């Protein structure tokens, strides 16, 4: 990860791991993509390529994540983007972050 993050070109890293806060100082921006719980629970019902989120157990896990983990992620984020917006708008906003002078990476 250190070698990847030291690259000269802009890089976007997506995901969530327990120790991610250790890397925050290497990013120009730490972005939290968020959505209301009802949206997060509804989206899996429309998917055909991934069963995660359809069972009651999965939905309970999503609720726990939003309740317990999302506040921690929000605290470490430099910016929050609401993921109910069209994907093209979110991508444009992230691209603007990369275009800022001195930008080397975003998360």
C-alpha distances in whole Angstrom, upper triangle without the diagonal:
4,5,5,6,9,10,14,15,14,12,12,10,13,13,14,13,15,12,11,13,11,9,12,13,11,12,16,17,16,18,20,22,25,28,31,31,34,32,29,32,34,31,30,34,34,31,32,29,28,30,28,29,33,34,35,33,30,31,32,28,27,30,29,25,27,29,26,23,23,25,22,20,22,23,19,19,21,22,24,25,27,26,30,30,30,27,28,28,25,23,26,25,21,22,24,21,19,23,23,23,21,18,15,13,14,13
4,5,5,6,9,12,14,14,12,14,12,15,16,17,15,17,14,12,14,11,9,12,12,9,12,15,17,16,19,21,24,27,30,33,34,37,35,32,35,37,34,34,38,37,35,36,33,31,34,31,33,36,37,38,36,33,35,35,31,30,33,31,28,29,31,28,25,25,26,23,21,24,23,20,20,21,23,25,26,29,29,32,32,32,29,30,30,27,25,27,26,22,23,24,21,19,22,22,22,19,17,14,13,14,14
4,5,5,7,10,12,13,12,14,13,17,18,19,18,20,17,16,17,15,12,15,15,11,13,16,18,19,21,24,25,29,32,35,36,39,36,34,37,38,35,35,39,38,35,36,33,32,35,32,34,38,39,40,38,35,37,37,33,33,35,34,30,32,34,31,28,28,29,26,24,26,26,23,23,23,25,27,28,31,30,34,33,33,29,30,30,27,25,27,26,23,23,24,22,19,22,23,22,19,17,14,13,15,16
4,6,6,9,10,10,8,11,10,13,15,17,16,19,16,14,16,15,12,14,14,11,12,15,16,16,19,21,22,26,29,32,33,36,33,31,34,35,32,32,35,35,32,33,30,29,32,30,31,35,36,38,36,33,34,35,31,30,33,32,28,29,32,30,26,26,28,25,22,24,25,21,21,21,22,24,25,27,26,30,30,29,26,26,27,24,22,23,23,19,19,21,19,16,19,20,20,18,15,12,10,13,13
4,5,8,9,9,7,9,9,13,15,16,16,18,15,13,14,13,9,11,11,7,8,11,13,14,16,19,21,24,28,31,32,35,32,30,33,35,32,32,36,35,33,34,31,30,33,30,32,35,37,38,36,33,34,34,31,30,32,31,27,28,30,28,24,24,25,23,20,22,22,18,18,18,20,22,22,26,25,29,28,28,25,25,25,22,20,22,21,17,18,19,16,14,17,18,18,15,12,9,8,10,11
4,6,9,10,10,12,13,16,18,20,19,21,18,16,17,15,11,13,12,8,10,12,15,16,19,22,24,28,31,34,36,38,36,34,37,38,35,36,39,39,36,38,35,34,36,34,35,39,41,42,40,36,38,38,35,33,36,34,31,32,34,32,28,27,29,26,23,25,25,21,20,20,22,24,25,29,28,32,31,31,28,28,28,25,23,24,23,20,19,21,18,15,18,18,17,14,13,9,9,12,14
4,6,8,8,11,13,16,19,21,21,23,21,18,19,18,14,16,15,11,12,13,16,17,20,23,24,28,31,35,36,39,36,34,37,38,35,35,39,38,35,36,34,33,36,34,35,39,41,42,40,37,38,39,36,34,37,36,32,33,35,33,30,29,30,28,25,26,27,23,22,21,23,25,25,29,28,32,30,30,26,26,27,24,21,22,22,19,18,19,17,14,16,17,16,14,12,8,9,13,14
4,7,9,12,15,18,21,23,24,26,24,21,21,20,16,17,16,12,12,13,16,18,20,24,25,29,32,36,37,40,37,35,38,39,36,37,40,39,37,38,36,35,38,36,38,41,43,44,43,39,40,41,38,36,38,38,34,34,37,35,31,30,32,29,26,27,28,24,23,21,23,25,26,29,29,32,30,30,27,26,26,24,21,21,21,18,16,18,16,12,14,15,13,11,10,7,9,13,15
4,6,10,13,16,20,22,23,26,24,21,22,21,17,17,17,13,12,13,15,17,18,22,23,27,30,33,35,37,34,33,36,37,33,34,38,36,34,35,33,33,36,34,35,39,41,42,41,37,38,39,36,34,37,36,33,33,35,34,30,29,31,29,25,26,27,24,22,21,21,23,23,26,26,29,27,26,23,22,23,21,18,18,18,15,13,15,14,10,11,13,13,11,9,6,8,11,14
4,7,10,13,17,19,21,24,22,18,19,19,15,15,15,12,10,10,11,14,15,18,19,23,26,30,32,34,31,29,33,33,30,31,35,33,31,33,31,30,33,31,32,36,38,39,38,35,35,36,33,31,33,33,29,29,32,31,27,26,27,26,22,23,24,21,18,17,18,20,19,23,22,25,24,23,20,19,19,17,14,15,15,11,10,12,10,7,9,11,11,10,7,5,5,8,11
4,7,10,13,16,18,20,19,16,17,17,13,13,14,11,9,10,11,12,13,16,17,21,24,27,29,31,28,26,30,31,27,28,32,30,28,30,27,27,30,28,29,32,35,36,35,31,32,33,30,28,30,30,26,26,29,28,24,23,25,23,20,21,22,19,17,16,17,18,18,21,20,24,22,22,18,18,19,16,14,15,15,11,11,13,11,8,12,13,14,13,10,7,5,6,8
4,7,10,13,15,18,17,14,15,16,13,12,14,12,9,10,10,10,10,13,13,17,20,24,25,27,24,23,26,27,24,25,28,27,25,27,25,24,27,25,26,29,31,33,31,28,28,30,26,24,27,27,23,23,26,25,21,20,22,20,17,18,20,17,14,14,14,15,15,18,17,20,19,19,16,16,16,13,11,13,13,9,10,13,11,9,13,14,16,15,11,9,6,5,6
4,7,10,12,15,14,11,13,14,11,11,14,11,10,12,11,10,10,12,13,16,19,23,24,26,23,21,24,26,23,23,27,26,24,26,23,22,24,22,23,27,29,30,28,25,26,27,24,22,24,24,20,21,24,22,19,18,20,18,15,17,18,15,14,15,15,15,15,18,17,20,20,20,17,18,18,15,13,16,15,12,13,16,14,12,16,17,19,18,14,12,8,7,5
4,7,10,13,14,11,13,15,13,13,16,14,12,14,12,10,9,10,10,13,16,20,20,23,20,18,21,22,19,19,23,22,20,22,20,19,21,19,19,23,25,26,25,21,22,23,20,18,21,21,17,17,21,20,16,15,18,16,13,15,17,15,13,15,14,14,14,15,14,18,18,18,15,17,17,14,13,16,15,12,14,17,15,15,18,20,22,21,17,15,12,9,6
4,7,10,11,9,12,14,13,13,16,16,14,16,14,11,11,10,11,13,16,19,19,21,19,16,19,21,18,18,22,22,20,22,19,17,19,16,17,21,22,23,22,18,19,20,17,15,18,18,14,15,18,17,13,13,16,14,11,14,16,14,13,16,16,15,15,16,15,18,19,20,17,19,20,16,16,19,18,15,18,20,18,18,22,23,25,24,20,18,15,12,9
4,7,9,7,10,12,12,12,16,16,15,17,15,12,12,10,11,13,16,18,18,21,19,16,19,21,19,19,23,23,21,23,21,19,20,17,17,21,22,22,20,17,18,18,15,14,16,15,11,13,16,14,10,11,13,12,9,12,14,12,12,15,16,15,16,17,16,20,21,22,20,22,22,19,19,22,21,18,21,23,20,20,24,25,27,25,22,20,16,14,10
4,6,5,9,10,11,12,16,16,16,19,17,14,14,13,15,17,19,21,21,24,23,19,21,24,22,22,25,26,24,26,23,21,22,18,19,23,23,24,21,18,20,20,16,16,18,16,13,15,17,14,11,13,15,12,11,14,15,13,14,17,18,18,19,21,20,23,25,26,23,26,26,22,22,25,24,21,24,26,23,23,27,27,29,26,23,21,18,16,12
4,6,8,9,11,12,16,17,17,20,18,15,16,15,17,18,21,23,22,25,24,21,23,26,25,24,27,29,27,29,27,24,24,20,21,25,24,24,21,19,21,20,16,16,18,15,13,15,16,13,10,12,14,11,10,14,14,13,15,18,19,19,21,22,22,25,27,29,26,29,29,25,25,28,26,23,26,28,25,25,29,29,30,28,25,23,20,18,15
4,6,6,8,10,13,14,15,18,17,14,16,16,18,20,23,25,25,28,27,24,26,29,27,27,31,32,30,32,29,26,27,24,24,28,28,28,25,23,24,24,20,20,21,19,16,18,19,16,13,15,16,12,12,15,14,12,14,17,19,20,22,24,24,27,29,30,27,30,29,25,26,28,26,23,26,27,24,24,27,27,28,26,23,21,18,17,14
4,5,6,7,10,11,11,14,13,10,12,13,15,17,21,23,23,27,25,22,25,28,26,26,29,30,28,30,28,25,26,23,24,27,28,28,26,23,24,24,20,19,21,19,16,17,19,16,13,13,15,11,10,13,13,10,11,14,16,17,19,21,21,24,26,27,24,26,26,22,22,24,22,19,22,23,20,20,24,23,25,22,20,18,15,13,10
4,5,5,8,10,11,13,12,10,12,13,16,18,21,24,24,28,27,24,27,29,28,28,32,32,31,33,31,28,29,26,26,30,30,30,28,25,26,25,22,21,22,20,17,18,19,16,13,13,14,10,9,12,11,7,10,12,15,16,19,21,22,25,26,28,26,28,27,23,23,25,23,20,23,23,20,20,24,23,24,21,19,18,15,13,11
4,6,7,9,11,14,14,12,15,16,19,21,25,27,28,31,30,27,30,33,31,31,35,35,33,35,33,31,32,28,29,33,33,33,31,28,29,28,25,24,26,23,20,22,22,19,16,17,17,14,13,15,14,11,13,15,18,19,22,24,25,29,29,31,28,30,29,25,25,27,25,22,24,25,21,21,25,24,24,21,19,17,15,15,13
4,6,6,7,11,11,10,13,15,18,21,24,27,28,31,29,27,30,32,30,30,34,34,32,34,32,30,31,28,29,32,33,34,31,29,29,29,26,25,26,25,21,22,24,21,18,18,18,15,13,16,15,11,12,13,16,18,20,23,23,27,28,29,26,27,26,23,22,24,22,19,21,22,18,18,21,20,21,18,16,14,11,11,10
4,5,5,8,8,7,10,12,16,18,22,25,26,29,28,25,29,31,29,30,33,33,32,34,32,30,32,28,29,32,33,34,31,29,29,29,26,24,25,24,20,21,22,20,17,16,16,13,11,13,12,8,9,10,13,15,17,20,21,25,25,27,24,25,24,21,21,22,20,17,19,19,16,16,19,18,19,16,14,13,10,9,8
4,6,8,9,9,13,16,19,22,25,28,29,33,31,29,32,34,32,33,37,37,35,38,36,34,35,32,32,36,37,37,35,32,33,33,29,28,29,27,24,24,26,23,20,20,19,16,15,16,14,11,11,11,14,17,20,23,24,28,28,29,27,28,26,23,23,24,21,18,20,20,16,16,19,17,17,14,13,12,11,11,11
4,7,9,10,13,16,19,22,26,29,30,33,31,29,33,34,32,33,37,36,34,37,34,33,35,32,32,36,37,38,36,33,33,33,30,29,30,29,25,26,27,25,22,21,21,19,16,18,17,13,13,13,15,18,20,23,24,28,27,28,26,26,25,22,21,22,20,17,18,18,15,14,17,16,16,13,11,9,8,9,9
4,5,7,10,13,16,19,23,26,28,31,29,27,30,32,29,30,34,34,32,34,32,31,33,30,30,34,36,36,34,31,31,32,29,27,28,27,24,24,26,24,20,19,20,17,15,15,15,12,11,10,12,15,17,20,21,24,24,25,22,23,22,18,18,18,16,13,15,15,11,11,14,13,14,11,9,7,5,5,6
4,7,10,13,16,19,23,26,28,31,29,27,31,32,30,31,35,34,33,36,34,32,35,32,32,35,37,38,36,33,33,33,31,28,30,29,25,25,27,25,22,20,20,19,16,16,16,13,11,9,11,14,15,19,20,24,23,24,21,21,20,17,16,17,14,12,13,12,9,9,11,10,11,8,6,7,6,6,8
4,6,10,12,15,19,22,24,27,25,24,27,29,27,28,32,31,30,33,31,30,32,29,29,32,34,34,33,30,30,30,27,25,26,26,22,21,23,22,19,17,17,16,13,13,13,10,8,6,7,10,12,16,17,20,19,21,19,19,17,14,14,15,12,9,12,11,8,9,12,11,13,11,9,9,7,5,6
4,7,10,13,17,20,21,24,22,21,24,26,24,25,29,29,28,30,29,27,29,26,25,29,31,31,30,26,26,27,24,21,23,22,19,18,20,19,15,13,14,13,9,9,10,7,5,5,6,8,11,14,15,19,19,20,18,19,18,14,15,16,13,11,14,14,11,12,15,14,17,15,12,12,9,6,5
4,6,9,13,16,18,21,19,18,21,23,21,22,26,25,25,28,26,25,26,24,23,27,28,29,28,24,24,25,22,19,21,21,17,16,18,18,15,12,13,13,9,9,11,9,5,6,5,5,7,10,11,15,15,16,15,16,14,11,12,14,11,9,12,13,10,12,15,15,18,17,14,14,11,7,6
4,6,10,13,15,18,16,14,18,20,18,20,23,23,22,26,25,23,24,21,20,23,25,25,24,21,20,21,19,16,17,17,14,12,15,15,12,9,10,10,7,6,10,9,6,8,6,5,6,8,9,13,14,16,14,17,15,11,13,15,13,11,15,16,14,16,19,19,21,21,18,18,15,11,8
4,7,11,13,15,13,11,15,16,15,17,20,20,19,22,22,20,21,19,18,21,23,23,23,20,18,20,18,15,16,17,14,12,15,16,13,10,12,13,10,9,13,12,10,11,9,6,5,6,6,9,10,12,11,14,13,9,11,14,12,11,15,16,14,16,19,20,23,23,19,20,16,13,10
4,7,9,12,10,9,13,14,13,15,18,18,19,22,22,20,21,18,16,19,21,21,21,18,16,17,16,12,13,14,12,9,12,14,12,8,11,13,10,9,13,14,11,13,11,7,6,5,5,8,10,13,13,16,14,11,14,17,14,14,18,19,18,20,23,23,26,26,23,23,20,16,14
4,6,8,6,6,10,11,11,13,16,16,17,21,21,19,20,17,15,17,19,19,20,17,14,16,15,12,12,14,12,9,12,15,14,10,13,15,13,12,16,17,15,17,14,10,9,6,5,6,9,12,13,16,15,13,16,18,16,17,20,21,20,23,25,26,29,29,26,27,23,20,17
4,6,5,6,9,10,11,14,15,16,18,22,22,20,20,18,15,17,19,18,19,16,13,15,15,11,10,13,12,9,11,14,14,11,13,16,15,14,17,19,17,19,17,13,12,9,9,8,12,15,16,19,18,16,19,21,20,20,24,25,24,26,29,29,33,33,30,30,27,23,21
4,5,5,6,9,10,12,14,15,17,20,21,19,18,15,12,14,15,14,15,13,10,11,12,8,7,10,10,7,9,13,13,11,13,16,16,15,18,20,19,22,19,16,15,12,12,11,15,17,18,22,21,19,22,24,23,23,26,28,27,29,32,32,35,35,32,32,29,25,22
4,5,5,6,9,11,12,13,15,19,20,18,17,16,12,13,15,14,16,14,10,12,14,10,10,13,13,11,13,16,17,15,17,20,19,19,22,24,22,25,22,18,17,14,13,11,15,17,18,22,21,20,23,25,24,25,28,29,29,31,33,34,37,38,34,35,31,28,25
4,5,5,6,9,10,11,13,17,18,17,16,15,12,13,15,15,17,14,12,14,15,11,11,15,14,12,15,18,17,15,17,20,19,18,22,23,21,23,20,16,15,11,9,8,12,14,15,18,18,16,19,22,21,21,25,26,26,28,30,31,35,35,32,32,29,25,23
4,6,6,8,10,11,12,16,16,14,14,12,9,11,13,13,14,11,9,11,11,8,9,12,11,9,13,15,14,13,16,18,16,17,20,21,20,22,20,16,15,12,10,10,13,15,15,19,19,17,19,22,21,21,24,26,25,27,30,31,34,34,31,31,27,24,21
4,6,7,8,10,11,15,16,14,12,10,7,8,10,10,12,9,6,9,10,7,8,12,12,11,13,16,16,15,18,20,19,20,23,24,23,26,23,20,18,15,13,13,16,18,18,22,22,20,23,26,25,25,28,30,29,31,34,35,38,38,34,34,31,27,24
4,6,6,7,10,13,15,13,13,12,9,9,12,12,14,12,10,13,14,11,12,16,15,14,17,20,19,18,21,23,22,22,26,27,25,27,25,21,19,16,13,12,15,16,17,21,21,20,22,25,25,25,28,30,30,31,34,35,39,39,35,35,32,28,25
4,5,6,7,11,12,11,11,10,8,9,13,14,16,13,11,15,15,12,14,17,16,15,18,20,19,18,21,23,21,21,25,26,24,26,23,20,17,15,12,11,14,14,14,18,19,17,19,22,22,22,25,27,27,28,31,33,36,36,33,32,29,26,23
4,5,5,8,10,8,7,7,5,6,10,12,13,10,10,13,13,11,14,16,15,15,19,21,20,19,22,24,22,23,26,27,25,28,25,22,20,18,15,14,17,17,17,20,22,20,21,25,25,24,27,29,29,30,33,35,38,38,34,34,30,27,24
4,6,8,11,10,9,9,8,6,10,12,14,12,11,15,15,14,16,19,18,18,21,23,23,22,25,27,25,26,30,30,29,31,28,25,23,20,17,16,19,19,19,22,23,22,24,27,28,27,30,32,32,33,36,38,41,41,37,37,33,30,28
4,7,9,10,10,11,10,10,13,16,18,15,14,18,18,16,18,21,21,20,23,25,25,23,27,28,26,27,31,31,29,31,28,25,22,20,16,15,17,16,16,20,21,21,22,25,26,26,28,30,31,32,34,36,40,40,36,36,32,29,27
4,6,6,8,9,9,9,13,16,17,14,14,18,18,16,19,21,20,20,24,25,24,23,26,28,26,27,30,30,28,30,28,25,22,20,17,16,18,17,16,19,22,20,21,25,25,25,27,30,30,30,33,35,38,39,35,34,31,28,25
4,6,7,10,12,11,14,17,18,16,17,20,20,19,22,24,23,23,27,28,27,26,30,31,29,30,33,33,31,33,31,28,26,24,20,20,22,20,19,22,24,23,24,27,28,28,29,32,33,33,35,38,41,41,37,36,33,30,28
4,7,9,12,12,15,18,19,16,17,21,20,18,22,24,22,23,27,27,26,25,29,30,27,29,32,32,30,32,30,28,25,24,20,21,22,21,19,22,24,23,23,26,28,26,28,31,31,31,34,36,39,39,35,34,31,28,26
4,6,8,9,12,15,15,12,14,17,16,15,19,20,19,20,23,24,22,22,26,27,25,27,30,29,28,31,29,26,24,23,19,20,22,21,19,23,25,23,23,27,28,26,28,31,31,31,34,36,39,38,35,33,30,27,24
4,6,6,8,12,12,9,11,15,14,14,17,19,18,19,22,23,22,22,26,27,25,27,30,30,29,32,30,27,26,24,21,21,24,23,22,25,27,25,26,30,30,29,31,34,33,34,37,39,42,41,37,36,32,30,27
4,6,7,10,10,7,9,12,10,10,14,15,14,16,19,19,18,19,22,23,22,24,27,26,26,29,27,24,23,22,19,19,22,22,21,25,26,24,25,28,28,27,29,32,31,32,35,37,39,39,35,34,30,27,24
4,6,8,8,5,6,9,9,8,11,13,12,13,16,17,17,17,20,22,21,22,25,26,25,28,26,23,22,20,17,18,21,21,20,24,25,23,24,28,28,27,29,32,31,32,35,36,40,39,35,34,31,28,24
4,7,8,6,7,10,11,11,13,15,15,16,19,20,20,20,24,25,24,26,29,29,28,31,29,26,25,22,20,19,23,23,23,26,27,26,27,30,30,30,32,35,34,35,38,40,43,42,39,38,34,31,28
4,5,5,6,9,10,11,12,14,15,17,18,20,20,21,24,25,25,27,29,30,30,33,31,28,27,25,22,22,26,26,26,30,31,29,30,34,33,32,35,38,37,38,41,42,45,45,41,40,36,33,30
4,5,5,6,9,10,10,12,14,15,16,18,19,20,23,24,24,26,28,30,29,33,31,28,27,25,23,23,26,28,27,31,32,30,32,35,34,33,36,39,38,39,42,43,46,45,42,41,37,34,31
4,5,5,6,9,10,11,12,14,15,16,17,19,21,22,23,25,27,28,28,32,30,27,27,25,23,24,27,29,28,32,32,30,31,35,34,33,36,38,37,38,41,42,45,44,41,39,36,33,29
4,5,5,6,9,10,10,12,14,15,15,16,20,21,20,22,25,25,25,29,27,24,24,22,20,21,24,25,24,28,29,26,28,31,30,29,32,35,33,34,38,39,42,41,37,36,32,29,26
4,5,5,6,9,10,11,12,14,15,15,18,20,20,21,24,25,25,28,26,23,22,20,18,19,22,24,23,27,27,25,27,30,29,29,32,34,33,34,37,38,41,41,37,36,33,29,26
4,5,5,6,9,10,11,12,13,14,17,19,19,20,23,24,24,28,27,24,24,22,20,21,25,26,26,30,30,27,29,33,31,30,34,35,34,35,39,39,42,41,38,37,34,30,27
4,5,5,6,9,10,10,11,12,15,16,16,18,21,22,22,26,25,22,22,21,19,20,24,25,25,28,28,26,27,31,29,28,31,33,32,33,36,37,40,39,35,34,30,27,24
4,5,5,6,9,10,10,10,13,15,15,16,19,20,20,23,22,19,19,17,16,17,20,22,21,25,25,22,24,27,26,25,28,30,29,30,33,34,37,36,33,32,28,25,21
4,5,5,6,9,10,10,12,15,15,16,18,20,20,23,22,19,19,17,17,17,21,23,23,27,26,24,26,29,27,27,30,32,30,32,35,35,38,38,34,34,30,27,23
4,5,5,6,8,9,11,13,14,15,17,19,19,23,22,20,21,19,19,20,24,26,25,29,28,25,28,30,29,27,31,32,30,32,36,36,38,37,34,33,30,27,23
4,5,5,5,6,9,10,10,12,15,16,16,20,19,17,18,17,16,18,21,23,22,26,25,22,24,27,25,24,28,29,27,29,32,32,35,34,30,30,26,23,19
4,6,6,5,8,10,10,11,13,15,15,18,17,14,15,14,14,15,19,21,21,24,23,20,23,26,23,23,26,27,26,28,31,31,34,33,30,29,26,22,19
4,6,6,7,10,11,12,13,16,16,20,19,16,18,17,17,19,22,25,24,28,26,24,26,29,26,26,29,30,28,30,33,33,36,35,32,32,28,25,22
4,6,6,7,10,11,12,14,15,19,19,17,19,18,19,21,24,26,26,29,28,25,27,29,27,26,30,30,28,30,33,33,35,34,31,31,27,24,20
4,6,5,6,9,10,11,12,16,16,15,16,17,17,19,22,24,23,26,25,22,24,27,24,23,26,27,25,26,30,29,32,30,27,27,23,20,17
4,5,5,6,9,10,10,14,13,11,13,13,14,16,19,21,20,23,22,19,21,23,21,20,24,24,22,24,27,27,29,28,26,25,22,19,15
4,5,5,6,9,10,13,13,11,14,14,16,18,21,23,23,26,24,21,23,25,22,21,25,25,23,25,28,27,30,29,26,26,23,20,17
4,5,5,7,9,12,13,13,15,16,18,21,23,25,24,27,25,22,24,26,23,21,25,25,22,24,27,26,29,27,25,24,21,18,15
4,5,5,6,10,10,10,12,14,15,18,20,22,21,23,22,18,20,22,19,18,21,22,19,21,24,23,26,24,21,21,18,15,12
4,5,5,8,8,7,11,12,14,17,18,21,20,23,20,17,19,21,18,17,21,21,18,20,23,22,25,24,21,22,19,15,13
4,6,8,10,10,14,15,18,20,22,25,24,26,24,20,22,24,20,19,23,22,19,22,25,23,25,24,22,22,19,16,14
4,7,9,10,14,16,18,21,22,24,23,25,23,19,21,22,19,17,21,21,17,19,22,21,22,21,19,19,16,13,11
4,5,7,10,13,15,18,19,21,20,21,19,16,17,19,15,14,17,17,14,16,19,18,20,19,16,17,14,11,9
4,7,10,14,16,19,19,21,20,21,18,15,17,17,14,12,16,15,11,14,16,15,17,16,14,15,13,10,10
4,7,10,13,15,15,18,17,18,15,12,14,15,11,10,14,13,10,13,16,15,17,17,15,16,14,10,10
4,7,9,12,12,15,15,16,14,11,13,14,11,11,15,14,13,15,18,17,20,20,18,19,16,12,11
4,6,9,9,11,11,13,10,7,10,12,9,9,13,13,12,15,17,17,21,21,18,19,17,13,12
4,6,6,10,10,13,10,8,12,13,11,12,16,16,16,18,20,21,24,25,22,23,20,16,15
4,5,8,8,11,10,7,10,13,12,12,15,17,16,19,21,22,25,26,23,23,20,17,15
4,7,8,11,10,9,13,14,14,15,18,19,19,21,23,24,28,29,26,27,24,20,19
4,6,8,7,7,10,11,11,13,15,16,17,19,21,22,26,27,24,25,23,19,18
4,5,5,7,9,10,11,13,14,16,17,19,20,22,26,27,24,25,23,20,19
4,5,5,6,9,10,11,12,14,16,17,18,20,24,25,22,22,20,17,16
4,5,5,6,9,10,10,12,14,15,16,19,22,24,21,22,20,17,18
4,5,5,6,9,10,11,13,14,15,17,21,23,20,21,19,17,17
4,5,5,6,9,10,11,13,14,16,20,21,18,19,16,13,13
4,5,5,6,9,10,11,12,15,18,19,16,17,15,12,13
4,5,5,6,9,10,10,13,16,18,15,17,15,13,15
4,5,5,7,9,10,11,15,17,14,16,14,12,13
4,5,5,7,9,10,14,15,11,13,11,8,10
4,5,5,6,9,12,14,11,12,11,10,12
4,5,5,7,10,12,10,12,12,11,13
4,5,6,9,10,7,10,9,8,10
4,6,8,9,6,7,7,7,10
4,6,9,7,9,10,11,14
4,6,5,9,10,11,15
4,5,9,11,13,17
4,6,9,12,15
4,6,8,12
4,7,11
4,7
4
